Amino acid sequence: MYTVGVLGQGSIGRSVATRLQTRGFTVRAAGRENRRSVLAAKLDVLVLALTRGDECVEQLDEVESLSVAVIDLTTQTPASARKCAHRAGQLGGTYHGGGLTRGGRELEDGAAVLLLGPPVDPESPAGQVVAALGRSIPFPGPDSAALAKLLHNWVLLVQQWAAALAIGQFACCDLDLLVDVLSSGTVGRPVSEWSVVRDARRNPESTYLSRLAIKDLTELERAAPALPKSAFLMLRTLREDVALGAERPFTEALLQASSSSSNLEGDIVTDPEEQIWQTYGRRLAALSADPRAKAVFAHYHLEALADGSGDHVRLSDVAAAIHHLENALEVERAPLPEVCLMEPGDIGRHPGFDGVELEVLAEEEHLLRLRKAIHVE
């Protein structure tokens, strides 16, 4: 059998070492201490299971020669994975990195899934190590494998966060009922059967139209008022993205929004004004999708913004419309600041402010009447 070095003795590293030992491999393992003794041993394969990608780079930089295959299970950025691959090549070895899904228990059972780019030769010592740990998903290079792992964790965290919020809102009933509902629908299907995955591969055909999704989000905020507080920014972004679809499948709107954001060149904004227009435009479109928005536009004489008939719309007009729509439509809104009426003597000391506080109170009463008329309590 082959000799395998394992650097990193967290849960992943310990599970790798345990599994390989039970499968007959000779294992040399070390945590932060005694790594040099592992690297000095005659190894056939080196497994990295460290905490950060830059730690892997630093570890390889300390080695003068390493003519073996490196299997890197560390979750890291594409940039650090590329650096590790470059350094391993300089040392005379090969590098296969990306990470893994599932955890220590699956590793010890030989059921882990390793994300490796480039793929290992199944007949090589590295290939036999991978086979002992589970199976691999091959990638062209370590950078694409590392990115896939980070995106996996992103979906995992958002999914579990959404589920935690749902569980919190369903505290009045038996949790098994909610679990049964989630399992029976699209949420409970394998990823390959998710609507957005299916529609990303061909023409979107979901019958769940964007306007219906907007309607459901509105009703959800009424039924579970704690959600807008816990997930305000995400709900707002989701509304804005879905609003792009109107009568089209919601998946098409989400994919379109994702494509638009991915085409932005990093964090560099080349045209700030255009970015502001786009942001305001998306927010206005999302708010306008609410059936009650038409009444708000009419109330504030903003019909030109509602139907697009305005020839010279200013950015300030759009901002004002968004302000009015948010105040009128959203259940959670900023309270009116406390307004104290001026005494007669104050008017003389502050000319020009006579009656301002009355105007503010009148505007608030005006808004409250509007919210009552469109059933926003």
N, C-alpha and C positions, 0 to 999 in steps of 0.2 A: 504494500500500500504506500501511498504518498505522504509526505510530510507537509503539513499546512500550518502557516503562521496566522494567528488571529490577533490583530491589534484592536483593542477596545473591549472592555469587560463590563459594559452596561448590559441591559437585558438582551439586546440583539447579539452582541459579541459572545456573551456567555452561552446563549442558546445555540449559536453556530458551533462553538467549541464542543458543547455537549453532544450535539447531533453527529458531528464528524467523528468524535471518539467512539460513539456507539456503532458507527458504520465501519470501524476498523482503521481510520486514518490516524497517523501520529500527529498530535496537535501541540503546537507551541503557542501559548496564549499569554498576553500581558495587557494590563490596563495602562495607566499613565506611567507607572514605574516599570522598569525592566524591558522597555521596548527594544532597546539596543541589543539585548541578549537574544530576542526573537529574531531580529533582522540579521544577527550574526550567524544564526543557525543555517544549515543547508536546507533550504526550503524548495518545494516544488510549486507551491501556490501561496500567495499572501492575500488574506482577506482583511479589508479595512471596514471597521464598524465604529466609526468615530462620531463625534457630535456635530462638527461643522466641517464644511468643505475646505476652508482655509487651514484647518488643522491637518487635513490629509495632505495638502500641498506642502505645509511645513515639515511633515513627517518624511515625505519623499525627498524634500530638499536636503535633509540631513543624511541621506544614504548616498554612498559613493558608487555602489554597484548593486544591481538588483535584476538579474536576468531571469525573472520568473513572471508568471501571469499574475496580475493584480486584479482581484475582484473587490470592487468598492461598493459597499452597501450603505454608505453614508448619504443622507439626504442633504443636497447641496445645490448651489446655483449652476447653471450651464457653464458660466465662466470658470469657476473653480474646477469643474470636471474636465474642461479642456486643458487647464494648467496641469492637472494631475496626469492626463494622458500624455501631454508633451514631456513632462519630467520622467515618467516611466519609460518612454521611448528613448530618452537620453541615457537612461541607466541600463538599457539593453533588454528591457522587459516589454510586456504588453499590458494594456490597461483596459478593463471592462467595467464601466461604472454606470450609475443611475440611481440605484436604491432598491427598495423592495416594498411590496404591499403585504399586508398582514403582519404578524409580529412573532414574538418569541415562541409561543405555543405551537404555531404552525411550523416554525423552523425545526423545533424538536420532533415534530411529527413527520417531517419531510414533505410538508404541504405548502411551503412558502412560494411566493411568486417574485422572482428577481427580475428587475428591469436592467438590462445590460446592453450597452452599446460600446463597441461593436460586439456582436454575439461571439460566444466561445465555441471552439471546436468540440463537439460532443465526445470525441475520442481522446481528447487531451486530458491531462491531469485536472485542469480547470473545469473542463466539461464534466468530469466525474464528480468533482466537488459540487457543482451546480445540481447535478442529478440527485445527489444525496440530500440536498437541502430542499428540493422541490422542482419547479420548472421555471424557465425563463421566458420573458417576452423580449425578442431581439429588436434592437434599434440600430440605425446606421452609425450613430456615434454616441459618446457619453453625454454630450450636451443635450441632445433631444431626449434621451432617457431621463436625465436629471430634471428637465422641464416637465416631462410627463408625470414624474413623481410629485413635484410641487403642485401641479394642477390637480392631481389626485387628492392631495391633502386639502387644497382649497375647496373642492367639491364636498369632501368629507366634512369639513368644519361647517360650511354653510348649511349642508343637509342636516347635520346633527343639531346645529343651532336652531334652525327652523323647527325641527322636531321637538326640541326642548321648549320652545315658545308655545307650540301647539299643545304639548302636555300640560303646561302651566295654565293654559286657557280652558282645558278640559277637566280641571280638578273636581268639577261637580259630579262627574260620572265615572263609571268603571273604565280604567285605562284600556282594558282588553277590547272594549268596543271601538275605541279610536284606532287601536292597533289593527283590528280586523278591517276597518274602513281603509286605512292606509295600505294595508297589504293587498286589498282587493282591487285597487285602482292602479293608475300609471305609476304612482310613487313606489309601489311594491314590485314593479316589474324589473327584470334584469336590465342593466344599463343599455344593452344593445336594442332593447325594445322601447326605450324612452322616446317620447314624441320628438324632442329636439334633436336627438341623435339620428332618428329615422329621417327626419325632414332635412337634416344637413347633408344627407347623401343623395337626395332627389328633390323634385319639386314638392314644397310643403303641401300637405294634404290634411292637416289636422282640422277637425270640424269645430274646435274650440277657438272661435274668432276673437280677435283682439278686443273688440267692443264688449264682448261677453266677459273677458278677463278683467277689463276695467270695472265693469259692473260688479263683478264678484269681489274685487279688491275693495270697492266702496262699501259693499254690504258687510264684508269681513271687518272693516274698521268700525262699523256700527255695532256688530255683534260681539266683537272682542276689542273693546276700546284700549286695552293695555298694549296691544300689538303696535299701534302707531307710536307709542312712547318708547317701546323697546327696540323697534326696527324702523324708526322714522326715515332715516336717510336711504335705507335699502328699499323701503316701500315707495319712496318718492322716485328713486331711480327706476324701479320696476315699472311704475306707472308711466314714466316718460318713455321708456323703451317700448312697452306694449302699445302705447298710444300711436306709435308710428304705423301700426298695422290696420287700424280701422276695421274694415270688413274682411281683412285677410287673416289667415291663421296666426295665432299668437306666437307660434314658433318662428314664423317668417320674420316677425317684428324683432324678436329677441336676437335672431341670427344676423339680421340687418344691423341692429345696434352694435352687436359684438364686432361685426366686420368693420363698421365705421370707426370704432374706438381703437381697433388693432392697427388701423392704417395711419394713426397719428404717429409722428416721428418722436418717439420717446416723450420726454417732459418739456420739449422745446415748443413754445407757442410762437409761430412766425407771424401771425396776424391776430393780435389780442382782440381787436374789435369784432372780427369775424367769429372768434371763439365765443365772445359774449352773445352775439346775435344767435349763434347756434344753440347755446345753452338756454337762453331765454325762449327761443322758438320751440325747443323741445318741451320746456316746462309749460309754456302756454298751450301747446298741443295736448299735453297730458291733462291739464285742467279743463280744457275745452271739451274733452271727450265725455265729461260728466254731463248727463242730460239737463242738469239744473243750471249749467253755465250760461245757457242762452238767456235765462231770466236775469242773471247778474250783468251780462253785457248790456241788456236793454235798460236795466236799472241805472247804470252809470253812463248811458249813451255811448257805448263802445261797439255798436253793431258793426262798424267798418272793420274792426279787428276780428270780429267773429266770422264774417263771411268773406274776408280778404278783399273787400272793395276799396279799402283805403289806398290812395295813390302815393301818399307821402307819410308813411308810418315812421315815427321816430322811436328810437330805442327807449326813451322815457315813457312813450305811450305804452309800449309792451310791458315795461316794468310796472307801470301803474295798473295795467290790466291784471297782471299776475298778482299784485298786491291785493286788489279788490277780490279776485277769485279765491285766493287763499283764505282771506278773512271771512268770506261768505260761505265757502264750501267746507273747509276743514273743521272737524269737530274740535280738535285741539288748536287753539289760537292764542296768541299773546294777549294777556288782559290789558285793558285800557289803563295807562298810567293814572295815578291819582291826580285829579285836577282840582285845585282850590280856586274858588271864585275870588276875583280881585276886590279889594276894598276901594271905595271912591278915592281915597288919598293915594292909592297905588297908581291909579291911572295917570295922575299928574307926573309921577316920577318915571313912568314907563309909557310915554306917548306912543301911539300906534298899536298898543296891545289891548285897547278897549274892546271887550266883547269876544276876544279870541277863545277864552275858556268856554264861552257859551257855544261857539261854533264847533269846538271839539266835542262837547257833550251832545250837540245836535247830530253830528256825524255818527257818533256811536249809537244813538237811538235809531238813526236812519238805517245803520247796518243791522242792528238787532231786529228791526222790523223785517228787513230783507231776509235774514236767516230764518225767521219764523215763517215767512211766506213760502220759502222753498224747503221747509221742514228740516232745517239743520239746527238741532237743539244742543 
